[in-house]
Amino acid sequence: MAKTPNTVSLTIMEREYRINCPEGAESELREAASYLDDKMQEIREASSKAGKVLGADRIAVIAALNITHQLREAQSGQVQTDVDIGRLNKRLDALLEEDSQLEL
């Protein structure tokens, strides 16, 4: 049975957005919006300190690029972790096989 969408109000950089969200996913959406708002506020503050005034659209693109970069790094790290775990599993299997043969 499909979940019905709810409309959730989110505030990002002092602007309200009404977003459709599957039932039960409201909390995750609010957390994502809060994270995005934090990142966008950081970029706005950093650009202000540098004497630059950036528009909300440019701030949003920079935040999206930064978040995407973080995601790609995490995914790359996960791939390496999976490879390392696979290698360790093979090594354990070989050691267990060796130990099993010693018992015979």
All heavy atoms as an XYZ file, in Angstrom:
805
protein
N       0.842     -1.179      0.000
C       0.000      0.000      0.000
C       0.884      1.239      0.000
O       1.773      1.384      0.829
C      -0.896     -0.036      1.232
C      -1.966      1.001      1.240
S      -3.172      0.550      2.509
C      -3.456      2.141      3.193
N       0.660      2.130     -0.942
C       1.483      3.341     -1.080
C       1.170      4.323      0.041
O       0.027      4.467      0.460
C       1.233      3.985     -2.432
N       2.212      4.962      0.494
C       2.029      5.988      1.514
C       1.544      7.264      0.850
O       2.011      7.633     -0.218
C       3.342      6.244      2.249
C       3.808      5.068      3.065
C       5.078      5.407      3.814
C       5.499      4.229      4.657
N       6.701      4.512      5.412
N       0.623      7.949      1.495
C       0.110      9.187      0.930
C       1.037     10.332      1.288
O       1.575     10.386      2.400
C      -1.314      9.491      1.468
O      -1.256      9.526      2.899
C      -2.299      8.419      1.027
N       1.231     11.261      0.335
C       2.133     12.376      0.628
C       1.493     13.398      1.560
O       0.284     13.622      1.533
C       2.404     12.987     -0.746
C       1.255     12.581     -1.589
C       0.740     11.291     -1.027
N       2.298     13.965      2.411
C       1.903     15.073      3.274
C       2.627     16.311      2.789
O       3.707     16.220      2.219
C       2.318     14.812      4.726
C       1.592     13.643      5.341
O       0.456     13.364      5.004
N       2.251     12.953      6.248
N       2.062     17.462      3.051
C       2.745     18.708      2.740
C       3.427     19.196      4.003
O       2.799     19.341      5.044
C       1.753     19.764      2.214
O       1.098     19.245      1.061
C       2.461     21.050      1.846
N       4.729     19.424      3.884
C       5.535     19.863      5.018
C       6.055     21.258      4.715
O       6.526     21.533      3.613
C       6.716     18.888      5.246
C       7.606     19.363      6.377
C       6.212     17.482      5.510
N       5.963     22.145      5.695
C       6.501     23.503      5.551
C       7.917     23.529      6.104
O       8.160     23.094      7.228
C       5.645     24.512      6.311
O       4.386     24.622      5.716
N       8.835     24.017      5.287
C      10.240     24.104      5.664
C      10.723     25.529      5.456
O      10.295     26.197      4.524
C      11.082     23.170      4.785
C      10.653     21.717      4.720
C      11.405     21.001      3.619
C      10.887     21.053      6.059
N      11.620     25.978      6.302
C      12.213     27.302      6.139
C      13.696     27.134      5.867
O      14.415     26.505      6.652
C      11.991     28.172      7.390
O      10.587     28.252      7.647
C      12.558     29.559      7.190
N      14.114     27.671      4.725
C      15.520     27.633      4.333
C      15.920     29.050      3.955
O      15.317     29.655      3.073
C      15.745     26.660      3.159
C      15.317     25.242      3.555
C      17.205     26.693      2.705
C      15.291     24.249      2.416
N      16.899     29.569      4.639
C      17.373     30.942      4.446
C      16.212     31.944      4.463
O      16.037     32.755      3.563
C      18.201     31.063      3.169
C      19.559     30.424      3.355
S      20.850     30.883      2.182
C      20.548     32.555      1.741
N      15.433     31.841      5.531
C      14.315     32.743      5.800
C      13.182     32.670      4.764
O      12.313     33.536      4.744
C      14.778     34.211      5.937
C      15.677     34.459      7.133
C      17.138     34.267      6.804
O      17.554     34.570      5.666
O      17.877     33.771      7.684
N      13.186     31.664      3.910
C      12.094     31.489      2.948
C      11.372     30.196      3.260
O      11.995     29.185      3.562
C      12.617     31.432      1.515
C      13.069     32.796      1.018
C      13.362     32.817     -0.443
N      12.200     32.450     -1.239
C      12.238     32.175     -2.529
N      13.385     32.215     -3.183
N      11.159     31.853     -3.184
N      10.060     30.251      3.164
C       9.266     29.061      3.443
C       8.993     28.299      2.156
O       8.678     28.886      1.113
C       7.945     29.440      4.108
C       7.152     28.214      4.528
C       5.894     28.550      5.292
O       5.827     29.623      5.918
O       4.969     27.729      5.252
N       9.136     26.984      2.259
C       8.853     26.089      1.142
C       7.863     25.043      1.628
O       8.013     24.507      2.721
C      10.143     25.397      0.663
C      11.173     26.350      0.138
C      12.112     26.925      0.990
C      11.212     26.689     -1.208
C      13.063     27.813      0.510
C      12.163     27.577     -1.698
C      13.085     28.133     -0.836
O      14.020     29.006     -1.307
N       6.881     24.753      0.791
C       5.926     23.690      1.095
C       6.251     22.530      0.166
O       6.190     22.662     -1.042
C       4.497     24.194      0.919
C       4.193     25.326      1.921
C       2.771     25.829      1.884
N       1.741     24.839      2.100
C       1.404     24.290      3.275
N       2.069     24.639      4.359
N       0.442     23.421      3.369
N       6.622     21.413      0.776
C       7.125     20.267      0.035
C       6.251     19.049      0.315
O       5.921     18.762      1.474
C       8.579     19.937      0.466
C       9.482     21.155      0.380
C       9.134     18.761     -0.302
C       9.738     21.654     -1.013
N       5.883     18.322     -0.743
C       5.189     17.050     -0.558
C       6.192     16.019     -0.074
O       7.317     15.949     -0.569
C       4.553     16.574     -1.862
C       3.295     17.357     -2.199
O       2.655     17.918     -1.319
N       2.945     17.379     -3.460
N       5.752     15.218      0.888
C       6.637     14.256      1.523
C       5.833     13.001      1.843
O       4.707     13.109      2.327
C       7.175     14.901      2.805
S       8.178     13.835      3.822
N       6.390     11.817      1.581
C       5.672     10.594      1.942
C       5.415     10.543      3.447
O       6.245     10.988      4.250
C       6.615      9.467      1.532
C       7.592     10.074      0.597
C       7.674     11.527      0.950
N       4.294      9.973      3.818
C       3.951      9.829      5.220
C       5.043      9.033      5.930
O       5.530      8.023      5.424
C       2.613      9.097      5.348
C       2.097      9.012      6.759
C       0.740      8.341      6.822
O      -0.057      8.503      5.898
O       0.510      7.648      7.827
N       5.448      9.534      7.074
C       6.481      8.863      7.850
C       7.888      9.368      7.575
O       8.818      9.008      8.286
N       8.069     10.186      6.543
C       9.407     10.676      6.203
C       9.577     12.149      6.564
O      10.586     12.760      6.213
C       9.672     10.461      4.717
N       8.628     12.699      7.283
C       8.672     14.129      7.604
C       9.907     14.497      8.428
O      10.540     15.522      8.175
C       7.405     14.566      8.369
C       6.123     14.405      7.615
C       5.479     13.032      7.773
O       6.078     12.135      8.405
O       4.363     12.859      7.252
N      10.235     13.670      9.399
C      11.377     13.965     10.270
C      12.679     14.019      9.472
O      13.490     14.935      9.653
C      11.469     12.905     11.366
O      12.589     13.122     12.167
N      12.869     13.031      8.575
C      14.080     13.005      7.762
C      14.148     14.221      6.840
O      15.216     14.799      6.631
C      14.158     11.723      6.926
C      14.409     10.480      7.746
C      13.126      9.838      8.265
O      12.016     10.397      8.025
O      13.217      8.792      8.915
N      12.995     14.625      6.293
C      12.959     15.798      5.419
C      13.307     17.055      6.204
O      14.083     17.890      5.742
C      11.590     15.936      4.753
C      11.419     17.134      3.830
C      12.417     17.086      2.666
C       9.985     17.198      3.302
N      12.769     17.179      7.400
C      13.080     18.353      8.240
C      14.575     18.387      8.589
O      15.186     19.454      8.580
C      12.237     18.355      9.504
C      10.779     18.647      9.252
C       9.989     18.728     10.554
N       8.579     18.639     10.334
C       7.807     19.605      9.842
N       8.355     20.752      9.510
N       6.511     19.425      9.672
N      15.149     17.228      8.894
C      16.583     17.169      9.200
C      17.418     17.558      7.989
O      18.407     18.283      8.118
C      16.966     15.761      9.668
C      16.473     15.426     11.056
C      16.761     13.990     11.456
O      17.658     13.363     10.853
O      16.091     13.499     12.374
N      17.021     17.089      6.810
C      17.743     17.436      5.581
C      17.644     18.936      5.319
O      18.634     19.578      4.950
C      17.194     16.647      4.397
N      16.463     19.497      5.503
C      16.273     20.937      5.290
C      17.096     21.745      6.289
O      17.695     22.767      5.926
C      14.796     21.298      5.405
N      17.148     21.285      7.521
C      17.943     21.979      8.539
C      19.429     21.934      8.184
O      20.134     22.948      8.310
C      17.703     21.335      9.907
O      18.525     21.919     10.886
N      19.887     20.780      7.723
C      21.291     20.636      7.318
C      21.593     21.572      6.151
O      22.606     22.282      6.153
C      21.566     19.177      6.941
C      23.010     18.898      6.599
C      23.954     18.710      7.603
C      23.434     18.811      5.279
C      25.281     18.447      7.299
C      24.761     18.546      4.973
C      25.681     18.370      5.978
O      26.991     18.112      5.673
N      20.721     21.589      5.164
C      20.901     22.464      4.002
C      20.900     23.928      4.436
O      21.744     24.712      3.991
C      19.811     22.216      2.961
C      19.832     23.123      1.739
C      21.145     22.992      0.974
C      18.638     22.805      0.837
N      19.971     24.295      5.297
C      19.899     25.675      5.783
C      21.201     26.060      6.494
O      21.744     27.138      6.248
C      18.706     25.848      6.726
C      18.547     27.287      7.181
O      18.467     28.190      6.327
O      18.508     27.508      8.406
N      21.704     25.164      7.341
C      22.968     25.436      8.043
C      24.100     25.678      7.043
O      24.881     26.621      7.198
C      23.350     24.275      8.965
C      22.448     24.152     10.178
O      21.696     25.106     10.470
O      22.486     23.082     10.826
N      24.211     24.813      6.050
C      25.286     24.939      5.050
C      25.145     26.231      4.256
O      26.135     26.926      3.992
C      25.312     23.734      4.110
C      25.671     22.445      4.800
C      27.039     22.551      5.450
C      27.356     21.370      6.314
N      28.596     21.540      7.065
N      23.920     26.562      3.871
C      23.698     27.793      3.106
C      24.009     29.024      3.948
O      24.594     29.991      3.450
C      22.272     27.824      2.549
C      22.054     26.795      1.453
S      20.364     26.756      0.812
C      20.308     28.330     -0.069
N      23.642     28.986      5.238
C      23.943     30.111      6.138
C      25.454     30.274      6.296
O      25.969     31.393      6.300
C      23.286     29.898      7.509
C      21.770     29.874      7.490
C      21.116     31.208      7.210
O      21.758     32.251      7.124
N      19.809     31.185      7.036
N      26.181     29.141      6.413
C      27.643     29.197      6.521
C      28.251     29.859      5.285
O      29.167     30.681      5.406
C      28.219     27.779      6.662
C      28.000     27.137      8.000
C      28.449     25.674      8.021
O      29.182     25.238      7.095
O      28.068     24.958      8.968
N      27.761     29.484      4.121
C      28.288     30.048      2.870
C      27.981     31.535      2.799
O      28.847     32.342      2.435
C      27.710     29.291      1.650
C      28.261     27.862      1.630
C      28.018     30.026      0.350
C      27.510     26.922      0.705
N      26.763     31.917      3.186
C      26.394     33.340      3.154
C      27.274     34.142      4.105
O      27.773     35.216      3.759
C      24.919     33.527      3.497
C      24.521     35.000      3.452
C      23.065     35.239      3.478
N      22.442     34.744      4.682
C      21.139     34.844      4.926
N      20.341     35.392      4.033
N      20.637     34.390      6.039
N      27.499     33.612      5.318
C      28.334     34.315      6.294
C      29.787     34.421      5.814
O      30.407     35.474      5.956
C      28.275     33.600      7.647
C      26.948     33.774      8.350
C      26.823     32.919      9.598
O      27.862     32.495     10.162
O      25.682     32.673     10.014
N      30.310     33.337      5.249
C      31.693     33.349      4.760
C      31.850     34.347      3.620
O      32.851     35.074      3.559
C      32.104     31.955      4.304
N      30.880     34.401      2.728
C      30.982     35.341      1.606
C      30.841     36.775      2.095
O      31.501     37.675      1.587
C      29.949     35.019      0.522
O      28.636     35.237      0.991
N      30.000     36.979      3.110
C      29.842     38.320      3.693
C      31.140     38.798      4.313
O      31.537     39.943      4.136
C      28.773     38.288      4.782
O      27.590     38.830      4.335
N      31.807     37.899      5.041
C      33.079     38.252      5.681
C      34.139     38.569      4.637
O      35.051     39.345      4.891
C      33.554     37.126      6.585
C      32.739     37.002      7.850
C      33.216     35.853      8.711
C      32.332     35.723      9.937
N      32.690     34.552     10.749
N      34.016     37.956      3.456
C      34.973     38.202      2.368
C      34.575     39.432      1.560
O      35.230     39.767      0.577
C      35.063     36.982      1.458
N      33.487     40.102      1.978
C      33.053     41.313      1.286
C      32.250     41.041      0.029
O      32.082     41.926     -0.804
N      31.741     39.825     -0.111
C      30.945     39.474     -1.288
C      29.489     39.293     -0.885
O      29.187     38.825      0.207
C      31.440     38.175     -1.921
C      32.866     38.234     -2.411
C      33.289     36.895     -2.971
C      34.746     36.926     -3.402
N      35.202     35.611     -3.853
N      28.621     39.650     -1.788
C      27.202     39.411     -1.581
C      26.754     38.429     -2.653
O      26.801     38.735     -3.845
C      26.380     40.723     -1.677
C      24.899     40.435     -1.519
C      26.857     41.719     -0.635
N      26.382     37.238     -2.214
C      25.947     36.209     -3.152
C      24.438     36.067     -3.088
O      23.841     36.148     -2.015
C      26.588     34.860     -2.809
C      28.113     34.777     -2.838
C      28.569     33.383     -2.429
C      28.649     35.126     -4.212
N      23.836     35.818     -4.236
C      22.406     35.577     -4.290
C      22.067     34.196     -3.761
O      22.922     33.297     -3.706
N      20.812     34.027     -3.379
C      20.363     32.753     -2.810
C      20.566     31.602     -3.789
O      20.927     30.493     -3.384
C      18.903     32.850     -2.398
N      20.381     31.869     -5.083
C      20.547     30.788     -6.062
C      22.002     30.332     -6.129
O      22.300     29.146     -6.169
C      20.033     31.189     -7.442
C      20.694     32.446     -7.988
O      21.238     33.242     -7.211
O      20.646     32.627     -9.230
N      22.933     31.257     -6.080
C      24.359     30.896     -6.113
C      24.753     30.173     -4.822
O      25.499     29.188     -4.851
C      25.207     32.145     -6.311
C      26.691     31.846     -6.407
C      27.414     32.892     -7.234
N      28.842     32.721     -7.205
C      29.519     31.879     -7.995
N      28.877     31.140     -8.868
N      30.837     31.792     -7.905
N      24.249     30.643     -3.698
C      24.513     29.986     -2.417
C      23.979     28.558     -2.448
O      24.646     27.627     -1.995
C      23.901     30.791     -1.246
C      24.653     32.119     -1.070
C      23.909     29.981      0.039
C      24.012     33.074     -0.096
N      22.785     28.380     -3.016
C      22.184     27.042     -3.101
C      23.038     26.112     -3.958
O      23.247     24.945     -3.605
C      20.767     27.130     -3.652
N      23.551     26.613     -5.065
C      24.390     25.778     -5.943
C      25.690     25.412     -5.234
O      26.129     24.248     -5.279
C      24.661     26.487     -7.287
C      25.733     25.768     -8.085
C      23.370     26.588     -8.103
N      26.307     26.365     -4.562
C      27.554     26.081     -3.846
C      27.297     25.047     -2.744
O      28.072     24.095     -2.573
C      28.174     27.374     -3.280
C      28.637     28.279     -4.424
C      29.338     27.058     -2.326
C      29.002     29.686     -3.989
N      26.202     25.211     -2.000
C      25.853     24.249     -0.941
C      25.608     22.871     -1.538
O      26.084     21.860     -1.002
C      24.627     24.727     -0.168
N      24.892     22.820     -2.651
C      24.619     21.535     -3.307
C      25.915     20.865     -3.749
O      26.084     19.651     -3.579
C      23.678     21.736     -4.493
N      26.823     21.634     -4.303
C      28.110     21.073     -4.720
C      28.911     20.559     -3.526
O      29.510     19.474     -3.585
C      28.920     22.110     -5.495
C      28.434     22.402     -6.909
C      29.161     23.622     -7.475
C      28.642     21.189     -7.811
N      28.935     21.322     -2.440
C      29.666     20.894     -1.245
C      29.071     19.610     -0.657
O      29.800     18.681     -0.300
C      29.669     22.000     -0.178
C      30.562     23.155     -0.541
O      31.448     23.034     -1.380
N      30.328     24.294      0.090
N      27.752     19.560     -0.569
C      27.082     18.385     -0.017
C      27.283     17.180     -0.930
O      27.543     16.062     -0.463
C      25.584     18.670      0.217
C      25.437     19.703      1.351
C      24.822     17.393      0.547
C      24.049     20.299      1.486
N      27.218     17.399     -2.232
C      27.447     16.313     -3.187
C      28.877     15.794     -3.060
O      29.121     14.574     -3.095
C      27.161     16.781     -4.623
O      25.805     17.220     -4.698
C      27.392     15.674     -5.630
N      29.823     16.691     -2.884
C      31.220     16.286     -2.703
C      31.366     15.416     -1.450
O      32.034     14.380     -1.473
C      32.117     17.520     -2.625
C      33.552     17.210     -2.374
N      34.357     16.609     -3.310
C      34.316     17.394     -1.278
C      35.569     16.440     -2.802
N      35.561     16.910     -1.568
N      30.735     15.833     -0.358
C      30.784     15.054      0.883
C      30.164     13.668      0.674
O      30.703     12.664      1.156
C      30.038     15.779      2.003
C      30.711     17.042      2.476
C      29.824     17.846      3.419
O      28.619     17.634      3.505
N      30.444     18.777      4.130
N      29.051     13.615     -0.041
C      28.390     12.344     -0.313
C      29.283     11.430     -1.132
O      29.438     10.249     -0.829
C      27.062     12.576     -1.047
C      26.329     11.328     -1.533
C      25.924     10.439     -0.362
C      25.123     11.720     -2.365
N      29.902     11.973     -2.169
C      30.791     11.175     -3.027
C      31.989     10.643     -2.235
O      32.401      9.505     -2.428
C      31.263     11.999     -4.216
C      30.168     12.563     -5.112
C      29.661     11.622     -6.100
N      30.778     11.261     -6.970
C      30.719     10.322     -7.876
N      29.625      9.654     -8.038
N      31.749     10.041     -8.622
N      32.541     11.473     -1.343
C      33.644     11.009     -0.502
C      33.187      9.866      0.401
O      33.908      8.881      0.577
C      34.191     12.153      0.355
C      35.066     13.120     -0.388
C      35.647     14.189      0.518
O      34.966     14.604      1.493
O      36.781     14.614      0.268
N      31.995     10.003      0.978
C      31.465      8.947      1.853
C      31.228      7.666      1.061
O      31.536      6.569      1.534
C      30.178      9.409      2.521
N      30.696      7.791     -0.155
C      30.456      6.619     -0.987
C      31.772      5.948     -1.359
O      31.880      4.723     -1.329
C      29.696      7.005     -2.256
C      28.252      7.357     -1.998
C      27.563      7.930     -3.225
O      28.193      8.532     -4.096
N      26.258      7.765     -3.292
N      32.766      6.728     -1.676
C      34.072      6.191     -2.025
C      34.673      5.465     -0.823
O      35.247      4.380     -0.960
C      35.000      7.318     -2.481
O      36.283      6.823     -2.748
N      34.545      6.037      0.341
C      35.024      5.408      1.562
C      34.301      4.105      1.838
O      34.903      3.123      2.284
N      33.005      4.069      1.538
C      32.221      2.851      1.748
C      32.682      1.755      0.799
O      32.793      0.595      1.191
C      30.726      3.126      1.551
C      29.856      1.908      1.827
C      29.972      1.418      3.251
O      29.895      2.190      4.190
N      30.160      0.122      3.422
N      32.974      2.110     -0.442
C      33.464      1.125     -1.411
C      34.782      0.533     -0.919
O      34.971     -0.692     -0.953
C      33.627      1.758     -2.819
C      34.411      0.862     -3.745
C      32.263      2.083     -3.417
N      35.675      1.383     -0.446
C      36.961      0.893      0.066
C      36.744      0.004      1.281
O      37.401     -1.031      1.429
C      37.901      2.058      0.400
C      39.283      1.609      0.809
C      39.987      0.784     -0.263
O      40.056      1.182     -1.408
N      40.488     -0.377      0.118
N      35.837      0.375      2.157
C      35.533     -0.435      3.330
C      35.005     -1.802      2.919
O      35.395     -2.829      3.479
C      34.508      0.279      4.236
O      35.074      1.515      4.676
C      34.135     -0.559      5.439
N      34.125     -1.831      1.912
C      33.594     -3.103      1.418
C      34.704     -3.984      0.855
O      34.728     -5.193      1.083
C      32.523     -2.856      0.340
C      31.248     -2.244      0.910
O      31.075     -2.250      2.142
O      30.428     -1.752      0.101
N      35.641     -3.384      0.128
C      36.773     -4.134     -0.425
C      37.624     -4.696      0.712
O      38.016     -5.875      0.698
C      37.624     -3.238     -1.368
C      38.954     -3.884     -1.708
C      36.840     -2.911     -2.628
N      37.902     -3.861      1.710
C      38.708     -4.300      2.850
C      38.021     -5.443      3.602
O      38.671     -6.420      3.990
C      38.986     -3.148      3.813
C      39.891     -2.088      3.213
O      40.562     -2.366      2.200
O      39.926     -0.959      3.764
N      36.729     -5.341      3.807
C      35.977     -6.388      4.507
C      35.998     -7.677      3.695
O      36.183     -8.771      4.249
C      34.531     -5.937      4.808
C      34.548     -4.876      5.917
C      33.655     -7.124      5.209
C      33.214     -4.221      6.175
N      35.837     -7.576      2.389
C      35.910     -8.755      1.525
C      37.256     -9.443      1.627
O      37.348    -10.679      1.720
N      38.317     -8.646      1.629
C      39.675     -9.186      1.741
C      39.868     -9.877      3.092
O      40.422    -10.976      3.171
C      40.692     -8.059      1.550
C      42.114     -8.549      1.414
C      43.139     -7.450      1.128
N      42.642     -6.397      0.264
C      42.615     -5.093      0.586
N      43.091     -4.684      1.741
N      42.140     -4.189     -0.255
N      39.378     -9.257      4.164
C      39.506     -9.857      5.499
C      38.686    -11.142      5.607
O      39.131    -12.116      6.231
C      39.070     -8.861      6.573
C      40.027     -7.694      6.826
C      39.382     -6.672      7.757
C      41.340     -8.189      7.400
N      37.499    -11.157      4.998
C      36.683    -12.372      5.016
C      37.391    -13.520      4.315
O      37.377    -14.653      4.803
C      35.317    -12.118      4.378
C      34.350    -11.455      5.327
O      34.464    -11.592      6.534
N      33.388    -10.731      4.776
N      38.002    -13.244      3.177
C      38.744    -14.284      2.460
C      39.907    -14.802      3.303
O      40.173    -16.001      3.358
C      39.260    -13.750      1.123
C      38.197    -13.601      0.074
C      38.782    -13.074     -1.220
C      37.679    -12.849     -2.236
N      38.179    -12.266     -3.483
N      40.574    -13.887      3.968
C      41.712    -14.271      4.809
C      41.257    -15.131      5.990
O      41.886    -16.139      6.321
C      42.419    -13.004      5.296
C      43.752    -13.253      5.908
C      44.499    -11.950      6.052
N      45.585    -12.114      6.991
C      46.128    -11.146      7.680
N      45.706     -9.917      7.530
N      47.102    -11.382      8.509
N      40.131    -14.723      6.605
C      39.584    -15.510      7.711
C      39.160    -16.894      7.242
O      39.404    -17.896      7.921
C      38.389    -14.785      8.339
C      38.710    -13.646      9.294
C      37.441    -12.901      9.669
C      39.397    -14.167     10.539
N      38.488    -16.947      6.086
C      38.076    -18.235      5.531
C      39.281    -19.138      5.306
O      39.241    -20.336      5.624
C      37.305    -18.049      4.216
C      35.911    -17.478      4.430
O      35.418    -17.510      5.580
O      35.322    -16.989      3.432
N      40.352    -18.590      4.761
C      41.563    -19.375      4.510
C      42.160    -19.870      5.823
O      42.574    -21.032      5.934
C      42.577    -18.548      3.730
N      42.190    -19.001      6.845
C      42.738    -19.407      8.146
C      41.867    -20.472      8.810
O      42.387    -21.422      9.407
C      42.891    -18.194      9.060
C      43.995    -17.199      8.678
C      43.889    -15.935      9.519
C      45.365    -17.841      8.829
N      40.563    -20.311      8.703
C      39.661    -21.314      9.271
C      39.803    -22.653      8.550
O      39.768    -23.708      9.179
C      38.215    -20.819      9.214
C      37.858    -19.695     10.190
C      36.458    -19.165      9.887
C      37.964    -20.168     11.619
N      39.955    -22.599      7.249
C      40.166    -23.818      6.460
C      41.469    -24.484      6.867
O      41.532    -25.706      7.059
C      40.167    -23.483      4.969
C      40.368    -24.674      4.073
C      39.226    -25.669      4.138
O      38.087    -25.276      4.411
O      39.509    -26.865      3.921
N      42.501    -23.685      7.036
C      43.804    -24.217      7.447
C      43.712    -24.854      8.826
O      44.222    -25.941      9.065
C      44.827    -23.077      7.443
C      46.234    -23.474      7.772
C      47.157    -22.276      7.732
O      47.171    -21.548      6.730
O      47.868    -22.079      8.744
N      43.014    -24.171      9.741
C      42.836    -24.685     11.100
C      42.020    -25.974     11.074
O      42.327    -26.928     11.785
C      42.141    -23.629     11.979
C      42.049    -24.065     13.425
O      43.100    -24.445     13.983
O      40.935    -24.029     13.980
N      41.014    -26.024     10.238
C      40.185    -27.224     10.098
C      40.998    -28.395      9.602
O      40.835    -29.528     10.068
C      39.027    -26.924      9.146
O      38.312    -28.091      8.868
N      41.904    -28.172      8.678
C      42.740    -29.233      8.147
C      43.745    -29.720      9.188
O      44.097    -30.898      9.239
C      43.466    -28.762      6.886
C      42.534    -28.602      5.706
C      43.248    -28.028      4.487
O      44.442    -27.747      4.541
N      42.495    -27.853      3.407
N      44.191    -28.828     10.069
C      45.128    -29.215     11.123
C      44.461    -30.132     12.144
O      45.106    -31.004     12.722
C      45.695    -27.981     11.820
C      46.664    -27.118     11.019
C      47.040    -25.873     11.831
C      47.921    -27.908     10.662
N      43.167    -29.946     12.373
C      42.437    -30.760     13.331
C      42.245    -32.181     12.832
O      42.089    -33.106     13.597
C      41.077    -30.122     13.648
C      41.202    -28.865     14.462
C      39.843    -28.200     14.724
O      38.815    -28.768     14.332
O      39.845    -27.127     15.311
N      42.228    -32.367     11.511
C      42.027    -33.709     10.968
C      43.277    -34.473     11.149
O      43.649    -35.410     11.511
C      41.689    -33.640      9.465
C      40.397    -32.934      9.130
C      40.262    -32.845      7.612
C      39.217    -33.648      9.723
